[in-house]
Amino acid sequence: MTSDHTWHVTPLRAEHCHSLAECHIGCWREAYRGLIPDHVLDAFDIERRAEQWERIRAATRPPDAIRVALVDDAVVGFAGIRAIDKTGDTPAERELSAMYVRAAWYGTGLAHDLMREVLDTRRDTFLWVFEENPRAQSFYRKYGFELDGARRVERFSPSIEVRMLRPADAAPAR
């Protein structure tokens, strides 16, 4: 695929779940080789992930909180936001829980379209990103996210994730 194709962003529907699973696993394999052990990346199963996405889709409220970018019928990127009970160590009422774009679409504006769809600039929002992923951190800074000092071990590997926070009405970085 090249950027010559046109995409459109739409809420996740049942018919997208299989393609979303392919995209999700493909994104992990493209972006995280060297961060996540190969045996973990290679073990991901598309059918199982599609079933997981269908369960997530059915349970998501509001139902349009997960957006997919489609080229024809293929998911080439997706983003998800979820409401969080702001208690304890939770720094914001919303979490950007997913933001993925296939490598062939990097730099095309597709990720910007997804962020515009899910990011409510009137609300505090946080996310977790790999500490050893400066490209992603730089991308999120463009939308006003900054590291807040929190760290955790990623659940599939010994890799460290760092938290980034975007206060409501934060001016995007230039």
OpenMM code with the backbone's topology and positions (N, CA, C; nanometers):
from openmm import Vec3, app, unit

residues = "MET THR SER ASP HIS THR TRP HIS VAL THR PRO LEU ARG ALA GLU HIS CYS HIS SER LEU ALA GLU CYS HIS ILE GLY CYS TRP ARG GLU ALA TYR ARG GLY LEU ILE PRO ASP HIS VAL LEU ASP ALA PHE ASP ILE GLU ARG ARG ALA GLU GLN TRP GLU ARG ILE ARG ALA ALA THR ARG PRO PRO ASP ALA ILE ARG VAL ALA LEU VAL ASP ASP ALA VAL VAL GLY PHE ALA GLY ILE ARG ALA ILE ASP LYS THR GLY ASP THR PRO ALA GLU ARG GLU LEU SER ALA MET TYR VAL ARG ALA ALA TRP TYR GLY THR GLY LEU ALA HIS ASP LEU MET ARG GLU VAL LEU ASP THR ARG ARG ASP THR PHE LEU TRP VAL PHE GLU GLU ASN PRO ARG ALA GLN SER PHE TYR ARG LYS TYR GLY PHE GLU LEU ASP GLY ALA ARG ARG VAL GLU ARG PHE SER PRO SER ILE GLU VAL ARG MET LEU ARG PRO ALA ASP ALA ALA PRO ALA ARG".split()
positions = [
    Vec3(0.0822, -0.1181, 0.0000),
    Vec3(0.0000, 0.0000, 0.0000),
    Vec3(0.0868, 0.1247, 0.0000),
    Vec3(0.0348, 0.2278, -0.0607),
    Vec3(0.1046, 0.3548, -0.0611),
    Vec3(0.0072, 0.4641, -0.0222),
    Vec3(0.0605, 0.5839, -0.0049),
    Vec3(-0.0246, 0.6949, 0.0333),
    Vec3(-0.1098, 0.7448, -0.0828),
    Vec3(-0.1010, 0.6824, -0.2007),
    Vec3(-0.1855, 0.7187, -0.3133),
    Vec3(-0.3310, 0.6809, -0.2863),
    Vec3(-0.3555, 0.5877, -0.1943),
    Vec3(-0.4907, 0.5460, -0.1599),
    Vec3(-0.5537, 0.6481, -0.0663),
    Vec3(-0.6829, 0.6546, -0.0692),
    Vec3(-0.7567, 0.7415, 0.0214),
    Vec3(-0.8202, 0.6546, 0.1287),
    Vec3(-0.8147, 0.7017, 0.2500),
    Vec3(-0.8756, 0.6303, 0.3620),
    Vec3(-0.9953, 0.7090, 0.4117),
    Vec3(-1.0744, 0.6417, 0.4903),
    Vec3(-1.1787, 0.7111, 0.5658),
    Vec3(-1.1814, 0.6508, 0.7057),
    Vec3(-1.2172, 0.7345, 0.8016),
    Vec3(-1.2202, 0.6949, 0.9420),
    Vec3(-1.3660, 0.6773, 0.9821),
    Vec3(-1.3919, 0.5670, 1.0500),
    Vec3(-1.5282, 0.5330, 1.0880),
    Vec3(-1.5268, 0.4598, 1.2225),
    Vec3(-1.6375, 0.4614, 1.2962),
    Vec3(-1.6431, 0.3801, 1.4182),
    Vec3(-1.6264, 0.2322, 1.3859),
    Vec3(-1.5657, 0.1594, 1.4779),
    Vec3(-1.5478, 0.0147, 1.4633),
    Vec3(-1.6830, -0.0540, 1.4593),
    Vec3(-1.6991, -0.1391, 1.3583),
    Vec3(-1.8192, -0.2211, 1.3459),
    Vec3(-1.7770, -0.3682, 1.3397),
    Vec3(-1.8733, -0.4565, 1.3580),
    Vec3(-1.8439, -0.6007, 1.3630),
    Vec3(-1.7683, -0.6467, 1.2389),
    Vec3(-1.8037, -0.5950, 1.1227),
    Vec3(-1.7401, -0.6411, 0.9996),
    Vec3(-1.5943, -0.5984, 0.9874),
    Vec3(-1.5477, -0.5102, 1.0755),
    Vec3(-1.4084, -0.4652, 1.0724),
    Vec3(-1.3162, -0.5478, 1.1630),
    Vec3(-1.3720, -0.6297, 1.2521),
    Vec3(-1.2911, -0.6914, 1.3586),
    Vec3(-1.1787, -0.7807, 1.3063),
    Vec3(-1.2028, -0.8574, 1.2025),
    Vec3(-1.0969, -0.9450, 1.1515),
    Vec3(-0.9847, -0.8620, 1.0904),
    Vec3(-1.0189, -0.7646, 1.0103),
    Vec3(-0.9169, -0.6784, 0.9502),
    Vec3(-0.8450, -0.5961, 1.0569),
    Vec3(-0.9182, -0.5563, 1.1592),
    Vec3(-0.8556, -0.4836, 1.2697),
    Vec3(-0.7532, -0.5726, 1.3400),
    Vec3(-0.7857, -0.6992, 1.3593),
    Vec3(-0.6900, -0.7918, 1.4215),
    Vec3(-0.5640, -0.8040, 1.3366),
    Vec3(-0.5807, -0.8153, 1.2047),
    Vec3(-0.4644, -0.8210, 1.1154),
    Vec3(-0.3811, -0.6943, 1.1266),
    Vec3(-0.4476, -0.5795, 1.1293),
    Vec3(-0.3777, -0.4518, 1.1413),
    Vec3(-0.3048, -0.4418, 1.2751),
    Vec3(-0.3736, -0.4768, 1.3830),
    Vec3(-0.3165, -0.4658, 1.5171),
    Vec3(-0.1895, -0.5496, 1.5293),
    Vec3(-0.1991, -0.6741, 1.4889),
    Vec3(-0.0823, -0.7625, 1.4970),
    Vec3(0.0276, -0.7138, 1.4027),
    Vec3(-0.0087, -0.6733, 1.2833),
    Vec3(0.0898, -0.6200, 1.1895),
    Vec3(0.1612, -0.4967, 1.2447),
    Vec3(0.0858, -0.4082, 1.3070),
    Vec3(0.1458, -0.2877, 1.3675),
    Vec3(0.2438, -0.3252, 1.4776),
    Vec3(0.2054, -0.4186, 1.5633),
    Vec3(0.2970, -0.4612, 1.6704),
    Vec3(0.4253, -0.5182, 1.6109),
    Vec3(0.4111, -0.6009, 1.5106),
    Vec3(0.5303, -0.6629, 1.4507),
    Vec3(0.6175, -0.5599, 1.3806),
    Vec3(0.5575, -0.4610, 1.3170),
    Vec3(0.6346, -0.3566, 1.2484),
    Vec3(0.7022, -0.2610, 1.3463),
    Vec3(0.6314, -0.2226, 1.4495),
    Vec3(0.6801, -0.1168, 1.5386),
    Vec3(0.7618, -0.1677, 1.6563),
    Vec3(0.7412, -0.2910, 1.6979),
    Vec3(0.7980, -0.3343, 1.8252),
    Vec3(0.9037, -0.4431, 1.8161),
    Vec3(0.9469, -0.4809, 1.6954),
    Vec3(1.0602, -0.5750, 1.6859),
    Vec3(1.1785, -0.5102, 1.7555),
    Vec3(1.2416, -0.5851, 1.8423),
    Vec3(1.3529, -0.5312, 1.9196),
    Vec3(1.3105, -0.4793, 2.0561),
    Vec3(1.1828, -0.4455, 2.0726),
    Vec3(1.1301, -0.4047, 2.2033),
    Vec3(1.0581, -0.5202, 2.2714),
    Vec3(0.9852, -0.5957, 2.1921),
    Vec3(0.9112, -0.7120, 2.2403),
    Vec3(0.9828, -0.8351, 2.1841),
    Vec3(1.0031, -0.9382, 2.2638),
    Vec3(1.0702, -1.0577, 2.2114),
    Vec3(0.9994, -1.1143, 2.0879),
    Vec3(1.0787, -1.1594, 1.9927),
    Vec3(1.0241, -1.2132, 1.8677),
    Vec3(0.9247, -1.3257, 1.8929),
    Vec3(0.9526, -1.4139, 1.9886),
    Vec3(0.8614, -1.5258, 2.0107),
    Vec3(0.7231, -1.4776, 2.0562),
    Vec3(0.7163, -1.3656, 2.1239),
    Vec3(0.5876, -1.3098, 2.1648),
    Vec3(0.5149, -1.2541, 2.0423),
    Vec3(0.5868, -1.1738, 1.9634),
    Vec3(0.5260, -1.1162, 1.8433),
    Vec3(0.4803, -1.2246, 1.7457),
    Vec3(0.5610, -1.3283, 1.7308),
    Vec3(0.5288, -1.4350, 1.6360),
    Vec3(0.4121, -1.5222, 1.6828),
    Vec3(0.3840, -1.5213, 1.8114),
    Vec3(0.2786, -1.6064, 1.8662),
    Vec3(0.1390, -1.5447, 1.8552),
    Vec3(0.1305, -1.4165, 1.8242),
    Vec3(-0.0018, -1.3553, 1.8135),
    Vec3(-0.0836, -1.4256, 1.7063),
    Vec3(-0.2103, -1.4508, 1.7357),
    Vec3(-0.2999, -1.5246, 1.6482),
    Vec3(-0.4124, -1.4314, 1.6008),
    Vec3(-0.4277, -1.4202, 1.4711),
    Vec3(-0.5253, -1.3274, 1.4148),
    Vec3(-0.6681, -1.3659, 1.4521),
    Vec3(-0.7033, -1.4929, 1.4438),
    Vec3(-0.8410, -1.5341, 1.4758),
    Vec3(-0.8743, -1.5043, 1.6220),
    Vec3(-0.7823, -1.5357, 1.7093),
    Vec3(-0.8050, -1.5095, 1.8518),
    Vec3(-0.8174, -1.3598, 1.8771),
    Vec3(-0.7307, -1.2807, 1.8120),
    Vec3(-0.7358, -1.1352, 1.8305),
    Vec3(-0.8642, -1.0780, 1.7727),
    Vec3(-0.9127, -1.1335, 1.6613),
    Vec3(-1.0393, -1.0870, 1.6042),
    Vec3(-1.1551, -1.1118, 1.7015),
    Vec3(-1.1545, -1.2274, 1.7665),
    Vec3(-1.2574, -1.2565, 1.8666),
    Vec3(-1.2484, -1.1592, 1.9828),
    Vec3(-1.1256, -1.1261, 2.0254),
    Vec3(-1.1080, -1.0287, 2.1333),
    Vec3(-1.1608, -0.8913, 2.0918),
    Vec3(-1.1302, -0.8507, 1.9687),
    Vec3(-1.1795, -0.7215, 1.9210),
    Vec3(-1.3311, -0.7191, 1.9132),
    Vec3(-1.3931, -0.8296, 1.8768),
    Vec3(-1.5394, -0.8324, 1.8731),
    Vec3(-1.5963, -0.8156, 2.0140),
    Vec3(-1.5363, -0.8804, 2.1128),
    Vec3(-1.5831, -0.8630, 2.2514),
    Vec3(-1.5628, -0.7179, 2.2976),
    Vec3(-1.4482, -0.6608, 2.2648),
    Vec3(-1.4207, -0.5211, 2.3010),
    Vec3(-1.5223, -0.4293, 2.2332),
    Vec3(-1.5452, -0.4516, 2.1041),
    Vec3(-1.6398, -0.3680, 2.0291),
    Vec3(-1.7787, -0.3736, 2.0911),
    Vec3(-1.8250, -0.4916, 2.1250),
    Vec3(-1.9592, -0.5082, 2.1799),
    Vec3(-1.9740, -0.4421, 2.3168),
    Vec3(-1.8644, -0.4349, 2.3917),
    Vec3(-1.8704, -0.3801, 2.5273),
    Vec3(-1.8353, -0.2320, 2.5348),
    Vec3(-1.7856, -0.1744, 2.4284),
    Vec3(-1.7369, -0.0374, 2.4324),
    Vec3(-1.8516, 0.0624, 2.4391),
    Vec3(-1.8406, 0.1528, 2.5357),
    Vec3(-1.9358, 0.2623, 2.5524),
    Vec3(-1.8585, 0.3911, 2.5696),
    Vec3(-1.8857, 0.4935, 2.4906),
    Vec3(-1.9807, 0.4921, 2.3803),
    Vec3(-1.9298, 0.4041, 2.2668),
    Vec3(-2.0201, 0.3549, 2.1839),
    Vec3(-1.9797, 0.2588, 2.0816),
    Vec3(-1.8842, 0.3143, 1.9770),
    Vec3(-1.8748, 0.4446, 1.9642),
    Vec3(-1.7841, 0.5023, 1.8643),
    Vec3(-1.6496, 0.5432, 1.9233),
    Vec3(-1.6148, 0.4912, 2.0403),
    Vec3(-1.4888, 0.5264, 2.1059),
    Vec3(-1.3672, 0.4618, 2.0400),
    Vec3(-1.3909, 0.3649, 1.9533),
    Vec3(-1.2823, 0.3038, 1.8751),
    Vec3(-1.3084, 0.3379, 1.7291),
    Vec3(-1.2084, 0.3993, 1.6673),
    Vec3(-1.2197, 0.4386, 1.5268),
    Vec3(-1.1182, 0.3619, 1.4447),
    Vec3(-1.1585, 0.3230, 1.3260),
    Vec3(-1.0687, 0.2542, 1.2344),
    Vec3(-1.0537, 0.3374, 1.1080),
    Vec3(-0.9338, 0.3326, 1.0514),
    Vec3(-0.9081, 0.3954, 0.9226),
    Vec3(-0.9098, 0.2848, 0.8189),
    Vec3(-0.9950, 0.3003, 0.7194),
    Vec3(-1.0149, 0.1977, 0.6177),
    Vec3(-0.9669, 0.2453, 0.4813),
    Vec3(-0.9022, 0.1557, 0.4109),
    Vec3(-0.8745, 0.1707, 0.2684),
    Vec3(-0.9472, 0.0539, 0.2040),
    Vec3(-1.0466, 0.0863, 0.1251),
    Vec3(-1.1401, -0.0146, 0.0769),
    Vec3(-1.1988, -0.0825, 0.2008),
    Vec3(-1.1798, -0.2119, 0.2174),
    Vec3(-1.2325, -0.2793, 0.3368),
    Vec3(-1.1231, -0.3160, 0.4363),
    Vec3(-1.0003, -0.2714, 0.4120),
    Vec3(-0.8880, -0.3087, 0.4980),
    Vec3(-0.8609, -0.2007, 0.6024),
    Vec3(-0.8493, -0.2438, 0.7280),
    Vec3(-0.8113, -0.1524, 0.8357),
    Vec3(-0.6608, -0.1282, 0.8247),
    Vec3(-0.6213, -0.0012, 0.8145),
    Vec3(-0.4800, 0.0349, 0.8056),
    Vec3(-0.4339, 0.1159, 0.9261),
    Vec3(-0.5250, 0.1457, 1.0168),
    Vec3(-0.4915, 0.2166, 1.1395),
    Vec3(-0.6137, 0.2202, 1.2290),
    Vec3(-0.5906, 0.2473, 1.3568),
    Vec3(-0.7025, 0.2571, 1.4502),
    Vec3(-0.6605, 0.3325, 1.5749),
    Vec3(-0.7595, 0.3850, 1.6426),
    Vec3(-0.7364, 0.4571, 1.7681),
    Vec3(-0.8541, 0.4299, 1.8604),
    Vec3(-0.8249, 0.4242, 1.9894),
    Vec3(-0.9298, 0.4027, 2.0874),
    Vec3(-0.9094, 0.4916, 2.2082),
    Vec3(-1.0178, 0.5375, 2.2613),
    Vec3(-1.0142, 0.6219, 2.3811),
    Vec3(-1.1124, 0.5605, 2.4799),
    Vec3(-1.0808, 0.5693, 2.6079),
    Vec3(-1.1753, 0.5151, 2.7057),
    Vec3(-1.1820, 0.6054, 2.8274),
    Vec3(-1.3000, 0.6088, 2.8858),
    Vec3(-1.3209, 0.6851, 3.0077),
    Vec3(-1.2605, 0.6093, 3.1242),
    Vec3(-1.2034, 0.6828, 3.2169),
    Vec3(-1.1375, 0.6248, 3.3341),
    Vec3(-1.1938, 0.6911, 3.4597),
    Vec3(-1.2156, 0.6111, 3.5634),
    Vec3(-1.2493, 0.6701, 3.6925),
    Vec3(-1.1234, 0.7333, 3.7475),
    Vec3(-1.1247, 0.8624, 3.7644),
    Vec3(-1.0050, 0.9349, 3.8086),
    Vec3(-0.9906, 0.9181, 3.9601),
    Vec3(-0.9222, 0.8092, 3.9968),
    Vec3(-0.8969, 0.7806, 4.1375),
    Vec3(-0.7521, 0.7382, 4.1539),
    Vec3(-0.7003, 0.7512, 4.2739),
    Vec3(-0.5650, 0.7031, 4.3027),
    Vec3(-0.4605, 0.7619, 4.2114),
    Vec3(-0.3906, 0.6737, 4.1378),
    Vec3(-0.2781, 0.7128, 4.0539),
    Vec3(-0.3207, 0.7534, 3.9125),
    Vec3(-0.4491, 0.7527, 3.8837),
    Vec3(-0.4964, 0.7868, 3.7496),
    Vec3(-0.4951, 0.9377, 3.7324),
    Vec3(-0.4168, 0.9886, 3.6362),
    Vec3(-0.3997, 1.1333, 3.6254),
    Vec3(-0.5052, 1.2056, 3.5414),
    Vec3(-0.5954, 1.1319, 3.4771),
    Vec3(-0.6901, 1.1960, 3.3865),
    Vec3(-0.8161, 1.1129, 3.3745),
    Vec3(-0.9187, 1.1721, 3.3196),
    Vec3(-1.0476, 1.1048, 3.3055),
    Vec3(-1.0602, 1.0232, 3.1776),
    Vec3(-0.9593, 1.0376, 3.0890),
    Vec3(-0.9622, 0.9625, 2.9632),
    Vec3(-0.8242, 0.9065, 2.9335),
    Vec3(-0.8237, 0.7867, 2.8724),
    Vec3(-0.6987, 0.7234, 2.8308),
    Vec3(-0.7035, 0.6982, 2.6803),
    Vec3(-0.5989, 0.7414, 2.6120),
    Vec3(-0.5805, 0.7009, 2.4728),
    Vec3(-0.5233, 0.5601, 2.4823),
    Vec3(-0.6089, 0.4607, 2.4643),
    Vec3(-0.5710, 0.3222, 2.4905),
    Vec3(-0.5126, 0.2516, 2.3686),
    Vec3(-0.5304, 0.3110, 2.2515),
    Vec3(-0.4749, 0.2521, 2.1299),
    Vec3(-0.4561, 0.3608, 2.0255),
    Vec3(-0.3409, 0.3536, 1.9582),
    Vec3(-0.3135, 0.4433, 1.8458),
    Vec3(-0.2118, 0.3722, 1.7583),
    Vec3(-0.2582, 0.3132, 1.6505),
    Vec3(-0.1712, 0.2335, 1.5647),
    Vec3(-0.1987, 0.2636, 1.4180),
    Vec3(-0.0924, 0.2699, 1.3410),
    Vec3(-0.1000, 0.2893, 1.1965),
    Vec3(0.0029, 0.1961, 1.1333),
    Vec3(-0.0363, 0.1291, 1.0257),
    Vec3(0.0585, 0.0429, 0.9549),
    Vec3(0.1743, 0.1270, 0.9020),
    Vec3(0.2927, 0.0677, 0.8999),
    Vec3(0.4146, 0.1398, 0.8620),
    Vec3(0.4038, 0.2031, 0.7230),
    Vec3(0.3349, 0.1387, 0.6324),
    Vec3(0.3207, 0.1938, 0.4968),
    Vec3(0.2465, 0.3271, 0.4959),
    Vec3(0.1785, 0.3586, 0.6038),
    Vec3(0.0983, 0.4810, 0.6126),
    Vec3(0.1612, 0.5869, 0.7018),
    Vec3(0.2803, 0.5609, 0.7560),
    Vec3(0.3490, 0.6625, 0.8361),
    Vec3(0.3684, 0.7880, 0.7517),
    Vec3(0.3457, 0.9020, 0.8117),
    Vec3(0.3724, 1.0287, 0.7450),
    Vec3(0.2695, 1.0730, 0.6434),
    Vec3(0.1579, 1.0023, 0.6330),
    Vec3(0.0575, 1.0363, 0.5323),
    Vec3(-0.0528, 1.1275, 0.5841),
    Vec3(-0.0612, 1.1468, 0.7163),
    Vec3(-0.1708, 1.2220, 0.7753),
    Vec3(-0.2792, 1.1329, 0.8331),
    Vec3(-0.2695, 1.0032, 0.8096),
    Vec3(-0.3700, 0.9109, 0.8601),
    Vec3(-0.3753, 0.9137, 1.0133),
    Vec3(-0.2607, 0.9131, 1.0792),
    Vec3(-0.2584, 0.9163, 1.2261),
    Vec3(-0.3195, 1.0462, 1.2778),
    Vec3(-0.2951, 1.1549, 1.2092),
    Vec3(-0.3542, 1.2832, 1.2481),
    Vec3(-0.5073, 1.2753, 1.2410),
    Vec3(-0.5585, 1.2156, 1.1348),
    Vec3(-0.7038, 1.2016, 1.1221),
    Vec3(-0.7615, 1.1185, 1.2361),
    Vec3(-0.6924, 1.0121, 1.2731),
    Vec3(-0.7387, 0.9298, 1.3854),
    Vec3(-0.7353, 1.0087, 1.5163),
    Vec3(-0.6273, 1.0819, 1.5406),
    Vec3(-0.6183, 1.1609, 1.6645),
    Vec3(-0.7290, 1.2658, 1.6695),
    Vec3(-0.7551, 1.3296, 1.5598),
    Vec3(-0.8602, 1.4311, 1.5547),
    Vec3(-0.9962, 1.3700, 1.5890),
    Vec3(-1.0164, 1.2451, 1.5510),
    Vec3(-1.1439, 1.1775, 1.5782),
    Vec3(-1.1623, 1.1405, 1.7258),
    Vec3(-1.0550, 1.1039, 1.7942),
    Vec3(-1.0712, 1.0505, 1.9306),
    Vec3(-1.0289, 1.1459, 2.0419),
    Vec3(-0.9456, 1.2431, 2.0131),
    Vec3(-0.8920, 1.3298, 2.1180),
    Vec3(-0.9877, 1.4454, 2.1456),
    Vec3(-1.0412, 1.4497, 2.2654),
    Vec3(-1.1263, 1.5600, 2.3098),
    Vec3(-1.0363, 1.6567, 2.3856),
    Vec3(-1.0047, 1.7681, 2.3233),
    Vec3(-0.9075, 1.8619, 2.3811),
    Vec3(-0.9598, 1.9323, 2.5051),
    Vec3(-1.0874, 1.9156, 2.5383),
    Vec3(-1.1442, 1.9773, 2.6588),
    Vec3(-1.1270, 1.8901, 2.7828),
    Vec3(-1.0692, 1.7701, 2.7649),
    Vec3(-1.0555, 1.6765, 2.8773),
    Vec3(-0.9109, 1.6333, 2.8940),
    Vec3(-0.8699, 1.6155, 3.0190),
    Vec3(-0.7379, 1.5590, 3.0472),
    Vec3(-0.7335, 1.4178, 2.9888),
    Vec3(-0.6216, 1.3828, 2.9264),
    Vec3(-0.6064, 1.2512, 2.8644),
    Vec3(-0.4648, 1.2017, 2.8894),
    Vec3(-0.4516, 1.0714, 2.9142),
    Vec3(-0.3184, 1.0132, 2.9308),
    Vec3(-0.3053, 0.8923, 2.8395),
    Vec3(-0.1825, 0.8440, 2.8279),
    Vec3(-0.1519, 0.7249, 2.7499),
    Vec3(-0.0242, 0.6633, 2.8032),
    Vec3(-0.0005, 0.5386, 2.7658),
    Vec3(0.1241, 0.4685, 2.7954),
    Vec3(0.1952, 0.4404, 2.6642),
    Vec3(0.3268, 0.4589, 2.6623),
    Vec3(0.4069, 0.4385, 2.5425),
    Vec3(0.5388, 0.3752, 2.5849),
    Vec3(0.5984, 0.2960, 2.4966),
    Vec3(0.7265, 0.2365, 2.5303),
    Vec3(0.8316, 0.3453, 2.5528),
    Vec3(0.9078, 0.3281, 2.6585),
    Vec3(1.0159, 0.4213, 2.6897),
    Vec3(1.1160, 0.4279, 2.5742),
    Vec3(1.1402, 0.3142, 2.5094),
    Vec3(1.2368, 0.3068, 2.3996),
    Vec3(1.1705, 0.3290, 2.2632),
    Vec3(1.0687, 0.4129, 2.2598),
    Vec3(1.0001, 0.4432, 2.1348),
    Vec3(0.9930, 0.5958, 2.1175),
    Vec3(1.1073, 0.6587, 2.0886),
    Vec3(1.1088, 0.8046, 2.0777),
    Vec3(1.0217, 0.8565, 1.9635),
    Vec3(1.0058, 0.7781, 1.8579),
    Vec3(0.9227, 0.8222, 1.7457),
    Vec3(0.7787, 0.8436, 1.7918),
    Vec3(0.7251, 0.7494, 1.8663),
    Vec3(0.5877, 0.7616, 1.9162),
    Vec3(0.5767, 0.8764, 2.0161),
    Vec3(0.6738, 0.8886, 2.1057),
    Vec3(0.6693, 0.9979, 2.2024),
    Vec3(0.6696, 1.1335, 2.1323),
    Vec3(0.7497, 1.1464, 2.0287),
    Vec3(0.7543, 1.2707, 1.9521),
    Vec3(0.6189, 1.2987, 1.8864),
    Vec3(0.5571, 1.1951, 1.8319),
    Vec3(0.4246, 1.2101, 1.7719),
    Vec3(0.3255, 1.2627, 1.8753),
    Vec3(0.3224, 1.2033, 1.9938),
    Vec3(0.2257, 1.2441, 2.0956),
    Vec3(0.2530, 1.3858, 2.1465),
    Vec3(0.3771, 1.4262, 2.1507),
    Vec3(0.4088, 1.5634, 2.1916),
    Vec3(0.3441, 1.6664, 2.0986),
    Vec3(0.3283, 1.6310, 1.9730),
    Vec3(0.2634, 1.7220, 1.8776),
    Vec3(0.1194, 1.7519, 1.9173),
    Vec3(0.0619, 1.6670, 1.9989),
    Vec3(-0.0763, 1.6835, 2.0431),
    Vec3(-0.0855, 1.7303, 2.1887),
    Vec3(0.0256, 1.7761, 2.2445),
    Vec3(0.0247, 1.8322, 2.3785),
    Vec3(0.0518, 1.7344, 2.4908),
    Vec3(0.0864, 1.6089, 2.4596),
    Vec3(0.1195, 1.5113, 2.5635),
    Vec3(0.2632, 1.5328, 2.6101),
    Vec3(0.2852, 1.5179, 2.7390),
    Vec3(0.4199, 1.5261, 2.7967),
    Vec3(0.4380, 1.4138, 2.8978),
    Vec3(0.5606, 1.3661, 2.9113),
    Vec3(0.5915, 1.2646, 3.0121),
    Vec3(0.5577, 1.3193, 3.1496),
    Vec3(0.4986, 1.2354, 3.2338),
    Vec3(0.4650, 1.2810, 3.3690),
    Vec3(0.5448, 1.2095, 3.4776),
    Vec3(0.6401, 1.1242, 3.4390),
    Vec3(0.7275, 1.0587, 3.5357),
    Vec3(0.6847, 0.9184, 3.5760),
    Vec3(0.5628, 0.8780, 3.5428),
    Vec3(0.5159, 0.7431, 3.5792),
    Vec3(0.5744, 0.6407, 3.4828),
    Vec3(0.6056, 0.5229, 3.5361),
    Vec3(0.6629, 0.4131, 3.4575),
    Vec3(0.6002, 0.2827, 3.5041),
    Vec3(0.5987, 0.1843, 3.4133),
    Vec3(0.5513, 0.0501, 3.4492),
    Vec3(0.6130, -0.0503, 3.3525),
    Vec3(0.6093, -0.1765, 3.3920),
    Vec3(0.6558, -0.2843, 3.3057),
    Vec3(0.5392, -0.3242, 3.2166),
    Vec3(0.5659, -0.3344, 3.0873),
    Vec3(0.4645, -0.3738, 2.9902),
    Vec3(0.4234, -0.5179, 3.0179),
    Vec3(0.2980, -0.5508, 2.9943),
    Vec3(0.2462, -0.6813, 3.0373),
    Vec3(0.2932, -0.8001, 2.9554),
    Vec3(0.3401, -0.7811, 2.8306),
    Vec3(0.3856, -0.8928, 2.7480),
    Vec3(0.5361, -0.9132, 2.7508),
    Vec3(0.6088, -0.8222, 2.8119),
    Vec3(0.7548, -0.8278, 2.8035),
    Vec3(0.8156, -0.7518, 2.9202),
    Vec3(0.9463, -0.7569, 2.9325),
    Vec3(1.0113, -0.6785, 3.0382),
    Vec3(1.0338, -0.5320, 2.9989),
    Vec3(0.9809, -0.4892, 2.8856),
    Vec3(0.9981, -0.3513, 2.8394),
    Vec3(0.9272, -0.2531, 2.9330),
    Vec3(0.9811, -0.1344, 2.9412),
    Vec3(0.9250, -0.0306, 3.0269),
    Vec3(0.8369, 0.0619, 2.9437),
    Vec3(0.7211, 0.0935, 2.9990),
    Vec3(0.6332, 0.1939, 2.9410),
    Vec3(0.6372, 0.3181, 3.0285),
    Vec3(0.6234, 0.4326, 2.9654),
    Vec3(0.6167, 0.5597, 3.0375),
    Vec3(0.4817, 0.6238, 3.0063),
    Vec3(0.4349, 0.7000, 3.1031),
    Vec3(0.3038, 0.7631, 3.0866),
    Vec3(0.3218, 0.9063, 3.0370),
    Vec3(0.2330, 0.9440, 2.9470),
    Vec3(0.2289, 1.0808, 2.8974),
    Vec3(0.0899, 1.1365, 2.9272),
    Vec3(0.0864, 1.2630, 2.9634),
    Vec3(-0.0379, 1.3288, 3.0028),
    Vec3(-0.0593, 1.4517, 2.9160),
    Vec3(-0.1821, 1.4720, 2.8765),
    Vec3(-0.2216, 1.5920, 2.8039),
    Vec3(-0.3316, 1.6595, 2.8836),
    Vec3(-0.2979, 1.7740, 2.9457),
    Vec3(-0.4015, 1.8462, 3.0187),
    Vec3(-0.5085, 1.9014, 2.9237),
    Vec3(-0.6279, 1.9165, 2.9742),
    Vec3(-0.7343, 1.9754, 2.8937),
    Vec3(-0.6900, 2.1101, 2.8400),
    Vec3(-0.7264, 2.1363, 2.7166),
    Vec3(-0.6951, 2.2624, 2.6498),
    Vec3(-0.5476, 2.2930, 2.6372),
    Vec3(-0.4623, 2.1903, 2.6473),
    Vec3(-0.3179, 2.2115, 2.6266),
    Vec3(-0.2957, 2.2513, 2.4812),
    Vec3(-0.2084, 2.3456, 2.4630),
    Vec3(-0.1759, 2.3867, 2.3260),
    Vec3(-0.0880, 2.2790, 2.2636),
    Vec3(-0.1209, 2.2351, 2.1436),
    Vec3(-0.0332, 2.1371, 2.0771),
    Vec3(0.1056, 2.1945, 2.0557),
    Vec3(0.2064, 2.1092, 2.0632),
    Vec3(0.3437, 2.1522, 2.0366),
    Vec3(0.3549, 2.1890, 1.8902),
    Vec3(0.4446, 2.2780, 1.8602),
    Vec3(0.4639, 2.3193, 1.7201),
    Vec3(0.5915, 2.2614, 1.6668),
] * unit.nanometer
topology = app.Topology()
chain = topology.addChain("A")
for resn in residues:
    res = topology.addResidue(resn, chain)
    for name in ("N", "CA", "C"):
        topology.addAtom(name, app.Element.getBySymbol(name[0]), res)
